[in-house]
Amino acid sequence: MILPLVVLGAGLSALAQGSGAASSSPSIRPIGVVTKLQAGSLTLHTDAGPDLLIEIGDGVSFLRVPPGATNLSTATKVTTSSISLGDRVLVRGRVSEDQKSIIATTVIVMTKSDLASARDAERLDWQQRGIGGTVQAVNPETKEIKVASPAAPSAPGNPTRVVSIVLKADAVLLRYAPDSVKFSDAKPNTFEQIKVGDQLRALGAKSDDGSRFTAEKLVSGTFRNFGVAVVSVDVENRVIIGKDLVSDQAILVRTNADSKLHHLPPSVAHVLAVLNSGGGAVGKAANEAGGEQLDVQQMLERAPVLDLGEIKPGDPLIVVSTEGAKPSEVTAIEVLADVAPILAARPKGSNQAVLGSWSLSMNGGEGGP
């Protein structure tokens, strides 16, 4: 699973804020994706949600910029025929007299093909220069973060290693927003917001021995996973009402197009149950997985898809989510069914299931995780 990209959506927003147009009203600088093209106009599905009709008359300036651009220094002039469905555009213009459309003066476009190429390049970069794991310690004085990161597959029985992460002076720090599983909703954050237990991905350079990592980009988030007994399911609104299996408190679980729902095959549930049984369970689970590094992400990607309509009252589930604004309401990243063995193996009173090498690769990141 792949986290959306860090830079691709940022450029047009920066252009909108710093464009130097006569008016600074956000209402006349919509940003979005082209969903329909017709003679003299296009339809824009805006990032804000609604669709807008963009009227294109004579004299409109069309500029093509590369993904990530924050100014027009690299822009090239193009024609209206260069715009295709799926392109991202920023429109400068004025609202029509009937307030139902925008009369464009300038259209700035990032083409779908350019975005795809940049996405592929960034994905490869994160695969080659990325690291991820669970925050073990944070030192505010030295600005150093210790992370338990998945070890190389050549280290059976020792699935994690501790890596010290330091930040470059100009490092970019981002954090997942509450109740959102989309990386595009991540916000700039400070070092002080990173805490023990967070999941983290970083892009940068590691030392020769792999024990230290210098980050130029760092993405963090607080995630939780918990057991739920289903009370009811609203398929139309994609909502599960349940009870927390430890606190017995009611909880509302929202799912959306980004949420992943899976049946756990018995073999995977068994391995994760061993992992939750404590003691020397990590090594035992690795041995039962064939002596290889436990890769929960890969296990889940191979697991059968779960349809929301299959879930019945009384079913036990494990839900993985971001930290929500309200403890009783969450937006699911993952919903796992057929999890009774895992829940039974947890330490008494715990509602956190151990799920192996689980990090921001869950709905994962800059392609590499």
VENURQUI-V38588 format. One record per pair of residues at least 4 apart in sequence whose C-alpha atoms are under 6 Angstrom apart, sorted by sequence separation. I is the first residue (numbers start at 1). GAP is how many residues later the second one is. D is the distance in whole Angstrom. If there is no record, write none. Layout:
# VENURQUI-V38588
i & gap & d
I & GAP & D
I & GAP & D
This chain:
# VENURQUI-V38588
i & gap & d
15 & 4 & 5
38 & 4 & 6
46 & 4 & 6
95 & 4 & 6
115 & 4 & 6
119 & 4 & 6
125 & 4 & 6
126 & 4 & 5
139 & 4 & 6
167 & 4 & 6
206 & 4 & 6
234 & 4 & 6
244 & 4 & 5
255 & 4 & 6
269 & 4 & 6
281 & 4 & 6
287 & 4 & 4
360 & 4 & 5
365 & 4 & 6
37 & 5 & 5
46 & 5 & 6
96 & 5 & 6
139 & 5 & 5
207 & 5 & 5
234 & 5 & 5
243 & 5 & 5
244 & 5 & 5
264 & 5 & 6
286 & 5 & 5
364 & 5 & 6
36 & 6 & 6
45 & 6 & 4
96 & 6 & 6
206 & 6 & 6
233 & 6 & 6
243 & 6 & 5
275 & 6 & 5
286 & 6 & 6
324 & 6 & 5
36 & 7 & 5
44 & 7 & 5
95 & 7 & 5
138 & 7 & 5
206 & 7 & 4
233 & 7 & 5
243 & 7 & 4
274 & 7 & 6
275 & 7 & 5
35 & 8 & 6
44 & 8 & 5
94 & 8 & 6
137 & 8 & 6
151 & 8 & 5
205 & 8 & 6
242 & 8 & 6
243 & 8 & 6
286 & 8 & 6
361 & 8 & 5
34 & 9 & 6
35 & 9 & 6
43 & 9 & 6
94 & 9 & 5
137 & 9 & 5
150 & 9 & 6
151 & 9 & 5
177 & 9 & 5
205 & 9 & 5
232 & 9 & 5
242 & 9 & 5
34 & 10 & 5
43 & 10 & 5
65 & 10 & 5
93 & 10 & 5
136 & 10 & 5
150 & 10 & 4
151 & 10 & 5
176 & 10 & 4
204 & 10 & 6
231 & 10 & 5
275 & 10 & 6
321 & 10 & 6
33 & 11 & 6
64 & 11 & 5
93 & 11 & 4
135 & 11 & 6
136 & 11 & 5
149 & 11 & 5
175 & 11 & 5
204 & 11 & 4
231 & 11 & 5
241 & 11 & 5
274 & 11 & 6
321 & 11 & 5
32 & 12 & 6
33 & 12 & 5
42 & 12 & 5
63 & 12 & 6
64 & 12 & 5
92 & 12 & 6
93 & 12 & 5
135 & 12 & 4
148 & 12 & 6
149 & 12 & 5
175 & 12 & 5
203 & 12 & 5
204 & 12 & 5
230 & 12 & 4
240 & 12 & 6
320 & 12 & 6
321 & 12 & 5
32 & 13 & 5
41 & 13 & 5
63 & 13 & 6
92 & 13 & 6
134 & 13 & 5
148 & 13 & 5
174 & 13 & 5
202 & 13 & 6
203 & 13 & 6
229 & 13 & 5
240 & 13 & 5
320 & 13 & 6
32 & 14 & 4
41 & 14 & 4
63 & 14 & 5
92 & 14 & 5
133 & 14 & 6
134 & 14 & 5
148 & 14 & 5
174 & 14 & 4
175 & 14 & 6
203 & 14 & 5
228 & 14 & 6
229 & 14 & 5
239 & 14 & 6
271 & 14 & 5
320 & 14 & 5
31 & 15 & 5
32 & 15 & 5
41 & 15 & 5
62 & 15 & 6
63 & 15 & 6
91 & 15 & 6
133 & 15 & 5
147 & 15 & 5
173 & 15 & 6
174 & 15 & 5
202 & 15 & 6
228 & 15 & 5
239 & 15 & 5
319 & 15 & 6
40 & 16 & 5
62 & 16 & 5
91 & 16 & 5
133 & 16 & 4
147 & 16 & 5
173 & 16 & 6
202 & 16 & 4
228 & 16 & 5
319 & 16 & 5
62 & 17 & 6
90 & 17 & 6
132 & 17 & 6
146 & 17 & 6
201 & 17 & 6
228 & 17 & 5
238 & 17 & 5
318 & 17 & 6
90 & 18 & 5
146 & 18 & 4
201 & 18 & 5
227 & 18 & 5
318 & 18 & 5
89 & 19 & 5
145 & 19 & 6
200 & 19 & 6
317 & 19 & 6
89 & 20 & 4
145 & 20 & 5
200 & 20 & 4
317 & 20 & 5
88 & 21 & 6
144 & 21 & 6
199 & 21 & 6
88 & 22 & 5
144 & 22 & 5
199 & 22 & 5
198 & 23 & 6
87 & 24 & 5
198 & 24 & 5
87 & 25 & 5
86 & 26 & 6
263 & 41 & 5
262 & 42 & 6
262 & 43 & 5
263 & 43 & 5
62 & 44 & 6
64 & 44 & 6
175 & 44 & 6
261 & 44 & 6
262 & 44 & 4
60 & 45 & 5
61 & 45 & 5
62 & 45 & 5
63 & 45 & 5
64 & 45 & 5
65 & 45 & 6
171 & 45 & 4
172 & 45 & 5
173 & 45 & 5
174 & 45 & 5
175 & 45 & 5
176 & 45 & 5
261 & 45 & 5
60 & 46 & 6
62 & 46 & 6
171 & 46 & 5
175 & 46 & 6
54 & 47 & 6
55 & 47 & 6
165 & 47 & 6
167 & 47 & 6
168 & 47 & 6
53 & 48 & 5
54 & 48 & 5
55 & 48 & 5
56 & 48 & 6
163 & 48 & 5
164 & 48 & 5
165 & 48 & 5
166 & 48 & 5
167 & 48 & 5
168 & 48 & 6
55 & 49 & 6
163 & 49 & 6
165 & 49 & 6
35 & 50 & 5
34 & 51 & 5
34 & 52 & 5
33 & 53 & 6
34 & 53 & 6
33 & 54 & 6
15 & 55 & 5
33 & 55 & 4
14 & 56 & 5
15 & 56 & 6
32 & 56 & 6
11 & 57 & 5
32 & 57 & 6
11 & 58 & 5
31 & 58 & 6
8 & 59 & 5
11 & 59 & 5
31 & 59 & 4
137 & 59 & 6
8 & 60 & 5
30 & 60 & 6
136 & 60 & 5
296 & 60 & 6
7 & 61 & 5
30 & 61 & 6
135 & 61 & 5
29 & 62 & 5
135 & 62 & 5
295 & 62 & 6
29 & 63 & 5
134 & 63 & 6
135 & 63 & 5
28 & 64 & 6
134 & 64 & 6
28 & 65 & 5
134 & 65 & 5
28 & 66 & 6
133 & 66 & 6
133 & 67 & 6
132 & 68 & 5
273 & 68 & 6
277 & 68 & 5
132 & 69 & 4
273 & 69 & 4
276 & 69 & 5
131 & 70 & 6
276 & 70 & 5
131 & 71 & 5
130 & 72 & 6
273 & 72 & 5
130 & 73 & 4
259 & 73 & 6
261 & 73 & 6
263 & 73 & 6
129 & 74 & 6
259 & 74 & 5
260 & 74 & 5
261 & 74 & 5
262 & 74 & 5
263 & 74 & 5
264 & 74 & 6
129 & 75 & 6
259 & 75 & 6
263 & 75 & 6
255 & 76 & 6
251 & 77 & 5
252 & 77 & 5
253 & 77 & 5
254 & 77 & 5
255 & 77 & 5
251 & 78 & 6
253 & 78 & 6
276 & 78 & 6
232 & 81 & 5
231 & 82 & 5
230 & 83 & 5
230 & 84 & 5
229 & 85 & 6
230 & 85 & 5
229 & 86 & 6
229 & 87 & 5
228 & 88 & 6
228 & 89 & 5
227 & 90 & 6
227 & 91 & 5
226 & 92 & 5
226 & 93 & 6
225 & 94 & 5
225 & 95 & 4
224 & 96 & 6
224 & 97 & 6
223 & 98 & 6
223 & 99 & 4
222 & 100 & 6
223 & 100 & 6
222 & 101 & 6
246 & 105 & 6
226 & 125 & 5
157 & 126 & 4
226 & 126 & 5
225 & 127 & 6
159 & 134 & 6
156 & 135 & 6
156 & 136 & 6
153 & 139 & 6
153 & 140 & 5
179 & 143 & 6
178 & 145 & 6
179 & 145 & 5
178 & 146 & 5
178 & 147 & 6
179 & 151 & 6
179 & 152 & 5
199 & 160 & 5
4 & 179 & 5
3 & 180 & 6
133 & 226 & 6
126 & 240 & 6
127 & 241 & 4
126 & 242 & 4
123 & 243 & 6
123 & 244 & 4
123 & 245 & 5
3 & 360 & 5
1 & 361 & 6
2 & 361 & 5
3 & 361 & 3
4 & 361 & 6
5 & 361 & 5
1 & 362 & 5
2 & 362 & 4
3 & 362 & 3
4 & 362 & 6
1 & 363 & 5
2 & 363 & 5
3 & 363 & 5
3 & 364 & 6
2 & 365 & 5
